[in-house]
Each structure stands twice: as C-alpha cells, then as structure tokens.
Amino acid sequence: MSPRLAPRFATLPTYPNAHVPARKRELIARGVDVIDLGAGDADLAPPPAAVEALKRAADDPKMSRYGFGLGLPAYREAVARWMERRFGLRFDPYTEIVPLIGSKEGIAHLAMAFVSAGDVAVIPEPGYLAYLGGTLLGEGTACTVALRPERDFLIEPDDVPPHVLERTRILYLNYPNNPTAAIAPLKYLQRVVARCRELDILLVYDNAYSELAYDGYRPPSIFEVDGAGDVAIEFHSLSKTYNMTGWRCGWAVARPAIASALAKVKTFVDTGAFMAVQAAGVAALESWAEWVPQNVATFRERRDAAAAAFCEAGFPCTTPRAAMYLWCPLPGGLASGEFADRALEEEGVVVLPGSSLGRGGEGFFRVSFITSPDRLREAAARCGRLLRRMRQEAA
Ligand SMILES: Cc1ncc(COP(=O)(O)O)c(C=O)c1O
C-alpha cells in the first residue's frame, strides 16, 4: 500500500532526459568516453568577481540568515541598474523586481497566482518544461502550439481556436528560444503584446538567453514594446549569461500589480535565496560590460564549430544568432527518441530528443554548446556515424 497521489500528479510527463545521469554514470564506469551535450549547463567558470563576492559574503554571519522576499537590497538595486543599462528601462527595485532562486521556480510558481481550474495557458512546443509544469500543478489546462521552422518558430495567440482563446489566461513566450534558438522580431512582439492587451492575457516572457547573442544581434526586453507593462512579466537568469546554473539566481520584472502576485505566492513556498549568492549576483551583474563579451565569444566559437560539424555530419541545421543550442533536423523521418537513445548507448553522446520537449519537437534533437569545439566536432562525427547506420537499417 502507498499514499494516494493527487490526480494532477498523473498529468505530469517524465522530465526530459531524467534517466540520463544514472545511465551516463554506468557507461563512464565501463570506460565509455561520454560526451554530454544534453543540458544547457556549460563547463565554463563563472566570473571571478562573483566567486570572490560569494567567499566574502559567506564569512559574514548576517548573510546566513533568511533572505525572505526582500532579499539583499543591493541585489534588487543592481538588477534595476542593469535593466536600465541594458535596455534603457527603469523599474522600481522594491516593487517591480522579484528576486528568484533561479528563474525556473519563478516561472513555475507564477501560474499559481494567475491560473485556476478551467483556465488555459498557451505553451510553445517544443519548450521549456517549467511552463507546462506550472500550468498543470496550478490545475490549469495546457494548450500547446507547435514551433515550426516554416513559421520561424514564432507563435501567435490566434493560433489557438477562439473558444480556447476565450479561456486563455497566460501565454508563455521564450526568445531567444530554447530549444530552437529562434529570435523574435520586434514587430512580432508588438503584435503579440497588442493582442494580449485586447484579450487580457498575461504574457510571460522568458528572457533567460538575453545575453547569449552573436553577430551583432541584441535581444530586446518585452518592455521595449509600448503597452507591455500592462500585461507582461519578464524572467531573467544569471545561469546562462554568467555560467552560474548551480547558484540559483535570477529575477522577474513586471509592474507592481503583477510582480506582487508572484512575490506573494513565493512568501508561502520559499524564504528567499541565500543572500551570499545574491551578493555574488551583484558582482556578476556589475561585471557585465567587462566579463560577458569574452564569455559570449567562447560560445560563438562553440556555435561555429557545432553548426559546421553537425551540418557536415548530415544534419542540415541553421547557424543560430542567439542562445546556446543547435536544433538539428533528423533526416528521413527518424524518431528523435530512438536516435537519442542510440546516440548514448552506441556512440556515448548525450543529446536531447526533440520529442521530450513535446510532440511539436519530434523530428529534431538539441545539441548544447557546453563543451569545447573539439569535443563538439567529435560528437558530431559520432552522431553522423549513427545516422548513416540508421539509414542503412531503414533502407
Ligand atoms: C528557456 C529557459 N528558461 C528558464 C531557464 C531556467 O534557468 P534558471 O532556473 O537556471 O534560471 C532555462 C534553463 O535551462 C531555460 O532554458
């Protein structure tokens, strides 16, 4: 006998690549040279200034106390300064910024304030699973819309049937996009903001990759669009920009009515991030101008190596202008789940099958730029070898 689970628990799918860490350990123990390109979790070091700030703060007993919702005032103020420097937008550090324990928890918790049973959230598919998780745990209904290459991986509120749109409370958007690396033109964002205002839909704009952009491209904030303040909340993260995935540090920004709803939910589920990490976050944000460009250059080198090598290996992918992913089409209708399983078992390469991010991701797999150009090239060659084998088997 075991305690009965809530029905909503059964609606959660298996999290992508959940089985990989255990299987990877077994393969490594058997002597397999595993190249892991699965998670968006680079092997690079965070800014030295952040590490130093963490060490200093950890020595201060005050930092070991609860941060509560307020957190470290200096962190809120550093975020507000950064938003102004980066996007030219002013936000009140105390009423319009919500410190987060990584942006994922904020994204997932937000639905609890805005969705109730019967309400719909529109979710891009493939997409980051926190949108679906938050919606389902909030007992909302998920309406997925496929991101397709022929539409530049953009979706519109009106892709949803009118009777569903009527019940839609949230639209999740993420550009630069995980996993497709697509970017959003400003005209598109203007159109979506206008429609969300007409329909009174909360626009959740996930900007986790705002700083990983190449070839002169500068991703915008949703708040650069007139009127977005009425309907939008934007999520930011130190994870990707500063190679600080494990530190769990991010923020949400929105006008007070929206920001305070998320902050209130959080008062019931957490007691704030470790304040020493927030002190390190201040140092990271302040190192943006000197430190981030060389980090982006490292990702650009990896992107160039990966795009060339995976194309040559038989996967006709486009070179992304942002984020840290290559979205590789699988030729000949091969199933992405089988390809990813065999890539690990037969070639020791971890990739993310598109189907694990929703049905709309089938036919693709995702490669993350989380290791050196040489290892990316080696992984591409191994994937190419597997592709040739699978095609021969299918012939
Ligand atoms: C699109 C997107 N949003 C948000 C996150 C969450 O980042 P974190 O919780 O580390 O801030 C990720 C991480 O992979 C992501 O890909």
The ligand as a MOL file (V3000), in Angstrom:
LIG
                    3D

  0  0  0     0  0            999 V3000
M  V30 BEGIN CTAB
M  V30 COUNTS 16 16 0 0 0
M  V30 BEGIN ATOM
M  V30 1 C 14.1150 28.8580 -21.5770 0
M  V30 2 C 14.6330 28.7290 -20.1960 0
M  V30 3 N 14.0850 29.4570 -19.2320 0
M  V30 4 C 14.4970 29.3560 -17.9690 0
M  V30 5 C 15.5080 28.5060 -17.6150 0
M  V30 6 C 15.8490 28.3860 -16.1630 0
M  V30 7 O 17.0320 28.8450 -15.7700 0
M  V30 8 P 17.3820 29.0080 -14.2390 0
M  V30 9 O 16.2940 28.3870 -13.4230 0
M  V30 10 O 18.6690 28.3170 -14.0750 0
M  V30 11 O 17.4400 30.4910 -14.0260 0
M  V30 12 C 16.1070 27.7060 -18.5830 0
M  V30 13 C 17.1520 26.7510 -18.2210 0
M  V30 14 O 17.5330 25.8790 -18.9620 0
M  V30 15 C 15.6450 27.8230 -19.9120 0
M  V30 16 O 16.1800 27.1030 -20.8920 0
M  V30 END ATOM
M  V30 BEGIN BOND
M  V30 1 1 1 2
M  V30 2 1 2 3
M  V30 3 2 2 15
M  V30 4 2 3 4
M  V30 5 1 4 5
M  V30 6 1 5 6
M  V30 7 2 5 12
M  V30 8 1 6 7
M  V30 9 1 7 8
M  V30 10 2 8 9
M  V30 11 1 8 10
M  V30 12 1 8 11
M  V30 13 1 12 13
M  V30 14 1 12 15
M  V30 15 2 13 14
M  V30 16 1 15 16
M  V30 END BOND
M  V30 END CTAB
M  END
